[in-house]
Amino acid sequence: MEERNRTQARNLAGPSAQAISIHSRWKPIVLSGAFVVAMVAASDMLHLSELLFPEICAILCGAWILPKQAWRTNRVWMMLLLCAGAVFGVLVNRFLPWPLWARAPLGFLFCAGCMLFCGAEMAPMFSAAVLPMLLETTSWVYPLAVAGLVALVLMGQIILERLGLREPISFQREEKPGREKKALWLRRIAVLCLFACPAYAAGVPFLAVPPLLVAFVEITNPKTPLRRKPMQTWLCLALAAGIGSLGRTAVEAALLSPALAAAVAFLLLLAVWDVLQLWFPPAGAVVLLAFLAPWQGPWSYFLEVSLGAAIWIVAARVLFPCRPAAAAEKAATDDTKRT
């Protein structure tokens, strides 16, 4: 019974708690790298920045590389939530000529409301909604690109499952979120507004780039093991920002093509994930966003994102205190008692 409790606790903690290696997951890793490079190359050759969706690198990590689904959702809700977020972001830009600090809270509310209504959790939806606001995107190419890229990821996930390279998705929709879940989302939105909106108003948006918002949402999950690894989590995000900055600098200096720079950056990201043994999906989006964000010099993105990561991690730990291990064990014990 004790072993069963431990197994249930690990499942509640999420797949990021699993110890994986490049050797054990090399096939999904190679496919993920090829996907990222192809996306960057297509965006560059067609001169369509909307085709480069940075969150795809994070989604590939959680949907292909990790052996279990990284979010509490299935493929249908993943597609619907990400597309809804992308469409909402473009609509807000088209019809509400407000400053970013006034538009972003609408995205926070919309994403939280959708996930509560659907009974699923897909934190990258925040990135899909806020990214077009950050980049002032009004083209419908963006949501179409998000839909197409996510569809390809989901088809690849099905193939990987049939080949036995990842576990089938186990998802049960939460029919009616309880008061505690609603309160958690309200607190998340309040903190997102408290820290992100001043950063946007002050002209330092890199302190609250979409992948950091996603990371904050995931770290505030009381069942995540990330809460016990604040320094590793920060180091993962900071190094990812450094890798992305180096890649973008190489492109701006005409040393590497965007596709080749993305390939090198992906390899360096793999090294960070493997050395830290922290396969944290938002780090992938941090790397790719550097290729898309407005160029402000070789160090601006790295310094601001690193500082922003520290702020969001501290906020998650201080303003959302909990003991994830105890919570997971308690949930597993309660489930055992019911059975």
MIKOL-47813 format. One record per residue (C-alpha): residue number from 1; x, y, z; chain. Coordinates in Angstrom, 3 decimals, always signed. Example, Ala and Ser with C-alpha at 12.3 -4.5 7.8 and 13.67 -1.06 7.14 Angstrom:
+-----+----------+----------+----------+----+
|   i |     east |    north |       up | ch |
+-----+----------+----------+----------+----+
|   1 |  +12.300 |   -4.500 |   +7.800 |  A |
|   2 |  +13.670 |   -1.060 |   +7.140 |  A |
+-----+----------+----------+----------+----+
***
This chain:
+-----+----------+----------+----------+----+
|   i |     east |    north |       up | ch |
+-----+----------+----------+----------+----+
|   1 |   +0.000 |   +0.000 |   +0.000 |  A |
|   2 |   +2.871 |   +2.389 |   +0.774 |  A |
|   3 |   +4.355 |   +1.781 |   -2.666 |  A |
|   4 |   +0.977 |   +2.486 |   -4.229 |  A |
|   5 |   +0.724 |   +5.744 |   -2.322 |  A |
|   6 |   +4.154 |   +6.801 |   -3.536 |  A |
|   7 |   +3.225 |   +5.996 |   -7.125 |  A |
|   8 |   +0.030 |   +8.018 |   -6.891 |  A |
|   9 |   +1.933 |  +10.905 |   -5.354 |  A |
|  10 |   +4.404 |  +10.885 |   -8.252 |  A |
|  11 |   +1.532 |  +10.937 |  -10.734 |  A |
|  12 |   -0.028 |  +13.902 |   -8.966 |  A |
|  13 |   +3.304 |  +15.690 |   -9.039 |  A |
|  14 |   +3.327 |  +15.564 |  -12.821 |  A |
|  15 |   +5.701 |  +14.268 |  -15.465 |  A |
|  16 |   +8.295 |  +16.985 |  -14.812 |  A |
|  17 |   +9.097 |  +15.049 |  -11.631 |  A |
|  18 |  +10.326 |  +12.090 |  -13.712 |  A |
|  19 |  +14.035 |  +11.616 |  -14.212 |  A |
|  20 |  +14.621 |  +11.223 |  -17.944 |  A |
|  21 |  +17.749 |  +11.387 |  -20.050 |  A |
|  22 |  +18.677 |  +12.301 |  -23.602 |  A |
|  23 |  +19.666 |   +8.691 |  -24.223 |  A |
|  24 |  +16.298 |   +7.291 |  -23.114 |  A |
|  25 |  +14.265 |   +9.826 |  -25.126 |  A |
|  26 |  +16.530 |  +10.468 |  -28.108 |  A |
|  27 |  +13.957 |   +9.679 |  -30.784 |  A |
|  28 |  +11.309 |  +12.211 |  -29.621 |  A |
|  29 |  +14.125 |  +14.683 |  -28.956 |  A |
|  30 |  +15.483 |  +14.439 |  -32.517 |  A |
|  31 |  +11.982 |  +14.816 |  -33.944 |  A |
|  32 |  +11.324 |  +17.823 |  -31.703 |  A |
|  33 |  +14.554 |  +19.490 |  -32.785 |  A |
|  34 |  +13.718 |  +18.930 |  -36.448 |  A |
|  35 |  +10.256 |  +20.416 |  -35.884 |  A |
|  36 |  +11.689 |  +23.553 |  -34.259 |  A |
|  37 |  +14.292 |  +24.083 |  -36.987 |  A |
|  38 |  +11.701 |  +23.566 |  -39.738 |  A |
|  39 |   +9.358 |  +26.101 |  -38.126 |  A |
|  40 |  +12.096 |  +28.745 |  -37.816 |  A |
|  41 |  +13.286 |  +28.062 |  -41.374 |  A |
|  42 |   +9.753 |  +28.382 |  -42.781 |  A |
|  43 |   +9.204 |  +31.653 |  -40.930 |  A |
|  44 |  +12.483 |  +33.026 |  -42.260 |  A |
|  45 |  +12.042 |  +31.914 |  -45.874 |  A |
|  46 |   +8.434 |  +33.127 |  -46.117 |  A |
|  47 |   +9.187 |  +36.317 |  -44.165 |  A |
|  48 |   +6.240 |  +35.598 |  -41.874 |  A |
|  49 |   +7.107 |  +36.130 |  -38.235 |  A |
|  50 |   +3.644 |  +34.832 |  -37.304 |  A |
|  51 |   +4.760 |  +31.325 |  -38.283 |  A |
|  52 |   +7.279 |  +31.321 |  -35.437 |  A |
|  53 |   +5.284 |  +30.385 |  -32.351 |  A |
|  54 |   +7.840 |  +30.153 |  -29.497 |  A |
|  55 |   +5.527 |  +28.154 |  -27.245 |  A |
|  56 |   +5.762 |  +25.261 |  -29.695 |  A |
|  57 |   +9.159 |  +24.355 |  -28.234 |  A |
|  58 |   +7.551 |  +24.110 |  -24.799 |  A |
|  59 |   +4.605 |  +22.121 |  -26.163 |  A |
|  60 |   +6.977 |  +19.710 |  -27.915 |  A |
|  61 |   +8.766 |  +19.140 |  -24.619 |  A |
|  62 |   +5.524 |  +18.412 |  -22.786 |  A |
|  63 |   +3.775 |  +16.491 |  -25.569 |  A |
|  64 |   +6.639 |  +14.585 |  -27.241 |  A |
|  65 |   +9.827 |  +14.534 |  -25.177 |  A |
|  66 |   +8.374 |  +13.857 |  -21.731 |  A |
|  67 |   +6.944 |  +10.326 |  -21.534 |  A |
|  68 |   +3.737 |  +11.602 |  -19.896 |  A |
|  69 |   +1.535 |  +14.540 |  -20.823 |  A |
|  70 |   +2.835 |  +17.640 |  -19.032 |  A |
|  71 |   -0.588 |  +19.247 |  -18.621 |  A |
|  72 |   -3.950 |  +18.024 |  -17.357 |  A |
|  73 |   -5.706 |  +18.022 |  -20.699 |  A |
|  74 |   -6.375 |  +15.896 |  -23.744 |  A |
|  75 |   -5.706 |  +16.605 |  -27.399 |  A |
|  76 |   -9.116 |  +18.121 |  -28.136 |  A |
|  77 |   -8.941 |  +20.645 |  -25.317 |  A |
|  78 |   -5.295 |  +21.389 |  -26.059 |  A |
|  79 |   -6.182 |  +22.387 |  -29.609 |  A |
|  80 |   -9.285 |  +24.360 |  -28.629 |  A |
|  81 |   -7.637 |  +26.249 |  -25.767 |  A |
|  82 |   -4.509 |  +27.247 |  -27.686 |  A |
|  83 |   -6.497 |  +28.334 |  -30.747 |  A |
|  84 |   -8.973 |  +30.243 |  -28.587 |  A |
|  85 |   -6.111 |  +32.064 |  -26.887 |  A |
|  86 |   -4.506 |  +32.985 |  -30.220 |  A |
|  87 |   -7.786 |  +34.252 |  -31.707 |  A |
|  88 |   -8.587 |  +36.233 |  -28.555 |  A |
|  89 |   -5.187 |  +37.949 |  -28.580 |  A |
|  90 |   -5.620 |  +39.079 |  -32.202 |  A |
|  91 |   -9.201 |  +40.239 |  -31.595 |  A |
|  92 |   -8.138 |  +42.358 |  -28.626 |  A |
|  93 |   -5.411 |  +43.993 |  -30.714 |  A |
|  94 |   -7.826 |  +44.712 |  -33.554 |  A |
|  95 |  -10.694 |  +46.180 |  -31.564 |  A |
|  96 |   -9.200 |  +47.589 |  -28.364 |  A |
|  97 |   -6.540 |  +50.258 |  -29.010 |  A |
|  98 |   -5.401 |  +50.198 |  -25.402 |  A |
|  99 |   -1.849 |  +50.059 |  -24.044 |  A |
| 100 |   -0.424 |  +46.616 |  -23.342 |  A |
| 101 |   -0.813 |  +46.967 |  -19.577 |  A |
| 102 |   -4.576 |  +47.410 |  -20.069 |  A |
| 103 |   -5.011 |  +44.645 |  -22.661 |  A |
| 104 |   -2.978 |  +41.922 |  -20.910 |  A |
| 105 |   -5.391 |  +41.481 |  -17.941 |  A |
| 106 |   -8.158 |  +40.667 |  -20.432 |  A |
| 107 |   -5.989 |  +37.829 |  -21.702 |  A |
| 108 |   -5.352 |  +36.592 |  -18.162 |  A |
| 109 |   -9.076 |  +36.576 |  -17.365 |  A |
| 110 |  -10.011 |  +34.939 |  -20.657 |  A |
| 111 |   -7.486 |  +32.102 |  -20.301 |  A |
| 112 |   -8.386 |  +31.380 |  -16.677 |  A |
| 113 |  -12.093 |  +31.449 |  -17.477 |  A |
| 114 |  -11.689 |  +29.079 |  -20.418 |  A |
| 115 |   -9.695 |  +26.549 |  -18.405 |  A |
| 116 |  -12.161 |  +26.639 |  -15.523 |  A |
| 117 |  -15.072 |  +26.210 |  -17.924 |  A |
| 118 |  -13.384 |  +23.350 |  -19.799 |  A |
| 119 |  -12.250 |  +21.565 |  -16.644 |  A |
| 120 |   -8.757 |  +21.271 |  -18.141 |  A |
| 121 |   -5.386 |  +22.941 |  -17.571 |  A |
| 122 |   -3.184 |  +24.101 |  -20.431 |  A |
| 123 |   -0.917 |  +26.863 |  -19.102 |  A |
| 124 |   +0.672 |  +27.595 |  -22.538 |  A |
| 125 |   -2.688 |  +29.129 |  -23.467 |  A |
| 126 |   -1.490 |  +32.255 |  -21.635 |  A |
| 127 |   +1.391 |  +32.535 |  -24.074 |  A |
| 128 |   -0.887 |  +32.020 |  -27.079 |  A |
| 129 |   -3.107 |  +34.895 |  -25.908 |  A |
| 130 |   -0.540 |  +37.391 |  -24.583 |  A |
| 131 |   +2.167 |  +36.956 |  -27.252 |  A |
| 132 |   +0.189 |  +38.724 |  -30.013 |  A |
| 133 |   -0.577 |  +41.543 |  -27.574 |  A |
| 134 |   +3.122 |  +41.904 |  -26.762 |  A |
| 135 |   +4.110 |  +41.931 |  -30.444 |  A |
| 136 |   +1.085 |  +44.004 |  -31.596 |  A |
| 137 |   +0.015 |  +41.228 |  -33.979 |  A |
| 138 |   -3.228 |  +41.834 |  -35.877 |  A |
| 139 |   -2.770 |  +39.340 |  -38.720 |  A |
| 140 |   -5.000 |  +36.255 |  -38.877 |  A |
| 141 |   -1.938 |  +34.345 |  -40.041 |  A |
| 142 |   -0.970 |  +34.022 |  -36.368 |  A |
| 143 |   -3.979 |  +31.984 |  -35.125 |  A |
| 144 |   -3.922 |  +29.945 |  -38.336 |  A |
| 145 |   -0.241 |  +29.199 |  -37.752 |  A |
| 146 |   -0.918 |  +28.238 |  -34.125 |  A |
| 147 |   -3.710 |  +25.886 |  -35.239 |  A |
| 148 |   -1.547 |  +24.276 |  -37.913 |  A |
| 149 |   +1.522 |  +23.862 |  -35.697 |  A |
| 150 |   -0.471 |  +22.453 |  -32.781 |  A |
| 151 |   -2.295 |  +20.062 |  -35.123 |  A |
| 152 |   +1.068 |  +18.741 |  -36.344 |  A |
| 153 |   +2.258 |  +18.297 |  -32.761 |  A |
| 154 |   -0.894 |  +16.386 |  -31.848 |  A |
| 155 |   -0.640 |  +14.119 |  -34.883 |  A |
| 156 |   +2.968 |  +13.420 |  -33.976 |  A |
| 157 |   +1.930 |  +12.649 |  -30.428 |  A |
| 158 |   -0.550 |  +10.038 |  -31.666 |  A |
| 159 |   +2.173 |   +8.400 |  -33.732 |  A |
| 160 |   +4.590 |   +8.379 |  -30.793 |  A |
| 161 |   +1.953 |   +6.726 |  -28.615 |  A |
| 162 |   +1.283 |   +4.027 |  -31.210 |  A |
| 163 |   +5.001 |   +3.368 |  -31.521 |  A |
| 164 |   +5.223 |   +2.982 |  -27.740 |  A |
| 165 |   +7.478 |   +6.025 |  -27.363 |  A |
| 166 |   +5.197 |   +7.756 |  -24.840 |  A |
| 167 |   +2.341 |   +6.827 |  -22.552 |  A |
| 168 |   -1.253 |   +7.347 |  -23.697 |  A |
| 169 |   -2.964 |  +10.427 |  -22.296 |  A |
| 170 |   -4.957 |   +9.804 |  -19.136 |  A |
| 171 |   -7.388 |  +12.689 |  -18.679 |  A |
| 172 |  -10.613 |  +13.117 |  -16.749 |  A |
| 173 |  -12.386 |  +16.419 |  -17.232 |  A |
| 174 |  -13.145 |  +18.311 |  -14.033 |  A |
| 175 |  -16.882 |  +18.795 |  -14.416 |  A |
| 176 |  -17.343 |  +21.467 |  -11.761 |  A |
| 177 |  -14.269 |  +23.214 |  -10.363 |  A |
| 178 |  -14.503 |  +23.690 |   -6.603 |  A |
| 179 |  -14.229 |  +26.889 |   -4.631 |  A |
| 180 |  -10.564 |  +26.222 |   -3.909 |  A |
| 181 |   -9.683 |  +25.953 |   -7.619 |  A |
| 182 |  -11.580 |  +29.155 |   -8.451 |  A |
| 183 |   -9.858 |  +30.985 |   -5.598 |  A |
| 184 |   -6.460 |  +29.781 |   -6.866 |  A |
| 185 |   -7.136 |  +31.197 |  -10.320 |  A |
| 186 |   -8.342 |  +34.517 |   -8.909 |  A |
| 187 |   -5.132 |  +34.817 |   -6.889 |  A |
| 188 |   -3.057 |  +33.937 |   -9.945 |  A |
| 189 |   -4.778 |  +36.636 |  -12.015 |  A |
| 190 |   -4.320 |  +39.195 |   -9.241 |  A |
| 191 |   -0.578 |  +38.473 |   -9.004 |  A |
| 192 |   -0.174 |  +38.409 |  -12.785 |  A |
| 193 |   -1.735 |  +41.872 |  -12.959 |  A |
| 194 |   +0.250 |  +43.089 |   -9.955 |  A |
| 195 |   +3.643 |  +42.278 |  -11.496 |  A |
| 196 |   +3.094 |  +42.115 |  -15.272 |  A |
| 197 |   +1.089 |  +45.301 |  -15.809 |  A |
| 198 |   +3.656 |  +47.639 |  -14.160 |  A |
| 199 |   +6.413 |  +45.999 |  -16.219 |  A |
| 200 |   +4.468 |  +46.617 |  -19.416 |  A |
| 201 |   +3.628 |  +50.195 |  -18.389 |  A |
| 202 |   +7.277 |  +50.906 |  -17.526 |  A |
| 203 |   +8.511 |  +49.728 |  -20.919 |  A |
| 204 |  +10.316 |  +46.617 |  -19.669 |  A |
| 205 |   +8.056 |  +43.882 |  -21.112 |  A |
| 206 |  +10.808 |  +41.254 |  -21.039 |  A |
| 207 |  +10.291 |  +41.061 |  -17.266 |  A |
| 208 |   +6.920 |  +39.476 |  -18.009 |  A |
| 209 |   +7.309 |  +37.711 |  -21.333 |  A |
| 210 |   +4.617 |  +35.064 |  -21.985 |  A |
| 211 |   +6.802 |  +32.017 |  -21.147 |  A |
| 212 |   +7.466 |  +33.498 |  -17.686 |  A |
| 213 |   +3.716 |  +33.906 |  -17.162 |  A |
| 214 |   +3.276 |  +30.256 |  -18.097 |  A |
| 215 |   +6.098 |  +29.267 |  -15.740 |  A |
| 216 |   +4.448 |  +31.222 |  -12.913 |  A |
| 217 |   +1.122 |  +29.454 |  -13.459 |  A |
| 218 |   +2.823 |  +26.052 |  -13.450 |  A |
| 219 |   +4.908 |  +26.790 |  -10.348 |  A |
| 220 |   +1.806 |  +27.867 |   -8.414 |  A |
| 221 |   +0.353 |  +24.403 |   -8.910 |  A |
| 222 |   +0.479 |  +23.051 |   -5.337 |  A |
| 223 |   +1.341 |  +19.564 |   -6.623 |  A |
| 224 |   +4.363 |  +20.469 |   -8.710 |  A |
| 225 |   +7.858 |  +19.394 |   -7.578 |  A |
| 226 |   +9.211 |  +22.624 |   -9.076 |  A |
| 227 |   +8.374 |  +24.397 |   -5.836 |  A |
| 228 |  +11.124 |  +22.424 |   -4.126 |  A |
| 229 |  +13.692 |  +23.449 |   -6.770 |  A |
| 230 |  +13.583 |  +27.266 |   -6.986 |  A |
| 231 |  +17.279 |  +27.714 |   -7.826 |  A |
| 232 |  +17.239 |  +24.979 |  -10.469 |  A |
| 233 |  +14.066 |  +26.414 |  -11.979 |  A |
| 234 |  +15.535 |  +29.922 |  -12.125 |  A |
| 235 |  +18.816 |  +28.649 |  -13.545 |  A |
| 236 |  +16.948 |  +26.724 |  -16.228 |  A |
| 237 |  +15.016 |  +29.823 |  -17.323 |  A |
| 238 |  +18.028 |  +32.157 |  -17.057 |  A |
| 239 |  +20.276 |  +29.861 |  -19.090 |  A |
| 240 |  +17.492 |  +29.483 |  -21.650 |  A |
| 241 |  +17.349 |  +33.284 |  -21.946 |  A |
| 242 |  +21.133 |  +33.361 |  -22.388 |  A |
| 243 |  +21.009 |  +30.689 |  -25.087 |  A |
| 244 |  +18.254 |  +32.529 |  -26.928 |  A |
| 245 |  +20.156 |  +35.817 |  -26.706 |  A |
| 246 |  +23.312 |  +34.224 |  -28.106 |  A |
| 247 |  +21.348 |  +32.692 |  -30.965 |  A |
| 248 |  +19.643 |  +35.977 |  -31.812 |  A |
| 249 |  +22.955 |  +37.845 |  -31.603 |  A |
| 250 |  +24.495 |  +35.378 |  -34.066 |  A |
| 251 |  +21.597 |  +35.999 |  -36.459 |  A |
| 252 |  +21.815 |  +39.795 |  -36.128 |  A |
| 253 |  +25.563 |  +39.653 |  -36.746 |  A |
| 254 |  +24.942 |  +37.478 |  -39.834 |  A |
| 255 |  +27.093 |  +34.712 |  -38.366 |  A |
| 256 |  +24.339 |  +32.083 |  -38.603 |  A |
| 257 |  +21.045 |  +31.734 |  -40.413 |  A |
| 258 |  +17.963 |  +31.717 |  -38.147 |  A |
| 259 |  +17.426 |  +27.997 |  -38.746 |  A |
| 260 |  +21.027 |  +27.072 |  -37.941 |  A |
| 261 |  +21.032 |  +29.342 |  -34.892 |  A |
| 262 |  +17.798 |  +27.666 |  -33.710 |  A |
| 263 |  +19.396 |  +24.228 |  -34.155 |  A |
| 264 |  +22.432 |  +25.204 |  -32.073 |  A |
| 265 |  +20.199 |  +26.830 |  -29.449 |  A |
| 266 |  +18.069 |  +23.681 |  -29.210 |  A |
| 267 |  +21.153 |  +21.536 |  -28.634 |  A |
| 268 |  +22.346 |  +23.866 |  -25.882 |  A |
| 269 |  +18.877 |  +23.818 |  -24.323 |  A |
| 270 |  +18.975 |  +20.013 |  -24.264 |  A |
| 271 |  +22.266 |  +20.183 |  -22.397 |  A |
| 272 |  +20.729 |  +22.527 |  -19.800 |  A |
| 273 |  +17.663 |  +20.328 |  -19.341 |  A |
| 274 |  +19.807 |  +17.196 |  -19.036 |  A |
| 275 |  +22.459 |  +18.617 |  -16.681 |  A |
| 276 |  +19.880 |  +20.187 |  -14.371 |  A |
| 277 |  +17.595 |  +17.152 |  -14.700 |  A |
| 278 |  +14.748 |  +19.635 |  -14.961 |  A |
| 279 |  +12.842 |  +19.251 |  -18.216 |  A |
| 280 |  +10.833 |  +22.437 |  -17.735 |  A |
| 281 |   +8.815 |  +23.204 |  -20.924 |  A |
| 282 |   +8.652 |  +27.041 |  -20.561 |  A |
| 283 |  +12.446 |  +27.185 |  -20.947 |  A |
| 284 |  +12.003 |  +26.077 |  -24.550 |  A |
| 285 |   +9.664 |  +28.971 |  -25.254 |  A |
| 286 |  +12.113 |  +31.385 |  -23.578 |  A |
| 287 |  +14.822 |  +30.311 |  -26.043 |  A |
| 288 |  +12.698 |  +30.740 |  -29.179 |  A |
| 289 |  +11.086 |  +33.999 |  -28.091 |  A |
| 290 |  +14.530 |  +35.621 |  -28.255 |  A |
| 291 |  +14.431 |  +35.056 |  -32.047 |  A |
| 292 |  +11.122 |  +36.924 |  -32.286 |  A |
| 293 |  +11.271 |  +39.672 |  -29.655 |  A |
| 294 |  +12.226 |  +43.232 |  -30.642 |  A |
| 295 |  +16.021 |  +43.449 |  -30.852 |  A |
| 296 |  +17.450 |  +45.687 |  -28.127 |  A |
| 297 |  +21.041 |  +44.501 |  -28.078 |  A |
| 298 |  +22.786 |  +41.257 |  -27.112 |  A |
| 299 |  +22.204 |  +41.450 |  -23.354 |  A |
| 300 |  +18.843 |  +43.168 |  -22.851 |  A |
| 301 |  +16.692 |  +40.063 |  -23.317 |  A |
| 302 |  +18.936 |  +37.868 |  -21.173 |  A |
| 303 |  +19.166 |  +40.319 |  -18.266 |  A |
| 304 |  +15.492 |  +41.239 |  -18.171 |  A |
| 305 |  +14.183 |  +37.684 |  -18.554 |  A |
| 306 |  +16.599 |  +36.410 |  -15.891 |  A |
| 307 |  +15.453 |  +39.101 |  -13.479 |  A |
| 308 |  +11.833 |  +38.471 |  -14.410 |  A |
| 309 |  +12.229 |  +34.736 |  -13.790 |  A |
| 310 |  +13.533 |  +35.450 |  -10.289 |  A |
| 311 |  +10.596 |  +37.758 |   -9.575 |  A |
| 312 |   +7.983 |  +35.272 |  -10.736 |  A |
| 313 |   +9.551 |  +32.337 |   -8.871 |  A |
| 314 |   +9.769 |  +34.309 |   -5.636 |  A |
| 315 |   +6.183 |  +35.512 |   -6.091 |  A |
| 316 |   +4.991 |  +31.949 |   -6.628 |  A |
| 317 |   +6.732 |  +30.663 |   -3.511 |  A |
| 318 |   +5.938 |  +33.580 |   -1.195 |  A |
| 319 |   +2.387 |  +34.390 |   -2.263 |  A |
| 320 |   +1.333 |  +30.764 |   -2.829 |  A |
| 321 |   +2.850 |  +28.917 |   +0.145 |  A |
| 322 |   +2.217 |  +25.183 |   +0.288 |  A |
| 323 |   +3.947 |  +21.856 |   +0.785 |  A |
| 324 |   +3.526 |  +20.034 |   -2.543 |  A |
| 325 |   +4.928 |  +16.728 |   -1.348 |  A |
| 326 |   +2.584 |  +16.630 |   +1.605 |  A |
| 327 |   -0.331 |  +17.653 |   -0.581 |  A |
| 328 |   +0.371 |  +14.917 |   -3.081 |  A |
| 329 |   +0.781 |  +12.283 |   -0.376 |  A |
| 330 |   -2.439 |  +13.411 |   +1.309 |  A |
| 331 |   -4.341 |  +13.221 |   -1.981 |  A |
| 332 |   -2.976 |   +9.754 |   -2.681 |  A |
| 333 |   -3.845 |   +8.590 |   +0.837 |  A |
| 334 |   -7.382 |   +9.961 |   +0.565 |  A |
| 335 |   -7.818 |   +8.181 |   -2.755 |  A |
| 336 |   -6.597 |   +4.928 |   -1.236 |  A |
| 337 |   -9.044 |   +5.260 |   +1.633 |  A |
| 338 |  -11.917 |   +5.742 |   -0.815 |  A |
| 339 |  -10.962 |   +2.561 |   -2.623 |  A |
+-----+----------+----------+----------+----+
***
